[in-house]
């Protein structure tokens, strides 16, 4: 189970690319997954090329996408893709929390 802070950070990474800003904030990870699966289902029907482009930009690996898109996959494609997106965005949120970039030195003259 995700902490409220971590859920919020992960939700923020998902909301904009999937145009979920108008939806109420999810109460938990399962609700976020459901919202995402519903949106991905719509996109599979109406904008499949755009969805695949978005998955590429979100760095969801193609080798993970292929199996969930197969007709014999254990769950519908929208749910499989939603799980992959959620997994990747959770990784990104974790990285943002744990890896702090060092301040750049010798930036004189670059100020606005």
C-alpha positions in Angstrom: 0.0 0.0 0.0 1.3 3.5 -0.9 1.5 6.3 1.6 -0.7 9.3 0.9 2.3 11.4 -0.2 3.6 8.7 -2.5 0.1 8.1 -3.9 -0.2 11.9 -4.6 3.2 12.1 -6.3 2.4 9.0 -8.5 -1.0 10.4 -9.3 0.5 13.7 -10.3 2.8 11.9 -12.8 -0.2 10.1 -14.3 -2.9 12.7 -14.4 -1.6 15.1 -17.0 -0.4 12.7 -19.7 -3.6 10.7 -19.5 -5.9 13.8 -19.2 -7.3 12.8 -15.8 -7.0 16.3 -14.2 -10.8 16.7 -14.0 -11.3 13.3 -12.3 -11.5 13.4 -8.4 -8.3 12.3 -6.7 -8.1 8.6 -6.1 -8.4 7.4 -2.5 -6.0 4.5 -3.0 -3.7 2.7 -5.5 -6.5 0.4 -6.7 -8.7 3.4 -7.5 -5.9 5.0 -9.4 -5.3 1.8 -11.3 -9.0 1.6 -12.2 -9.1 5.2 -13.4 -6.0 4.6 -15.5 -7.3 1.3 -17.0 -10.6 3.0 -18.0 -8.7 5.8 -19.7 -6.3 3.4 -21.5 -9.3 1.4 -22.6 -10.8 4.4 -24.2 -7.4 5.3 -25.8 -7.0 1.8 -27.2 -10.3 2.2 -29.0 -10.0 5.8 -30.2 -6.2 6.7 -30.2 -4.1 3.5 -30.2 -1.1 5.2 -32.0 -1.1 8.1 -29.6 -1.3 5.7 -26.6 1.7 3.7 -27.9 3.6 6.9 -28.4 2.8 8.0 -24.9 3.9 4.7 -23.5 7.2 5.2 -25.3 7.6 8.7 -23.9 6.8 7.4 -20.4 9.6 4.8 -20.8 7.3 1.8 -20.5 9.5 -0.9 -22.0 8.3 -2.5 -25.3 9.3 -5.9 -24.1 6.8 -5.6 -21.3 4.0 -4.1 -23.5 4.1 -7.0 -26.0 2.9 -9.7 -23.7 0.0 -7.7 -22.3 -1.3 -6.9 -25.8 -1.5 -10.6 -26.8 -5.0 -12.1 -27.1 -4.1 -14.8 -24.6 -2.9 -12.4 -22.0 -4.2 -13.2 -18.5 -6.1 -9.9 -18.3 -7.6 -7.3 -20.7 -4.9 -5.2 -22.4 -6.1 -1.9 -20.8 -5.6 -3.4 -17.3 -2.2 -4.9 -18.3 -1.0 -1.5 -19.7 -2.4 0.4 -16.7 -0.4 -1.9 -14.4 2.8 -1.2 -16.5 2.2 2.6 -16.5 1.5 2.6 -12.7 4.6 0.5 -12.0 6.8 2.8 -14.1 5.4 6.0 -12.6 5.9 4.5 -9.1 9.5 3.9 -10.0 9.9 7.5 -11.2 8.2 8.9 -8.0 10.6 6.8 -5.9 13.6 8.0 -7.9 12.5 11.6 -7.5 12.3 11.1 -3.7 15.6 9.3 -3.3 18.0 10.8 -5.8 18.7 14.5 -5.3 20.9 16.1 -8.0 23.9 18.0 -6.8 23.7 21.7 -7.4 25.6 22.8 -10.5 28.8 24.6 -9.8 30.2 27.4 -11.8 26.9 28.7 -13.1 27.9 32.3 -13.0 26.4 34.1 -15.9 23.5 31.7 -16.4 21.1 33.5 -14.1 18.0 35.0 -15.6 
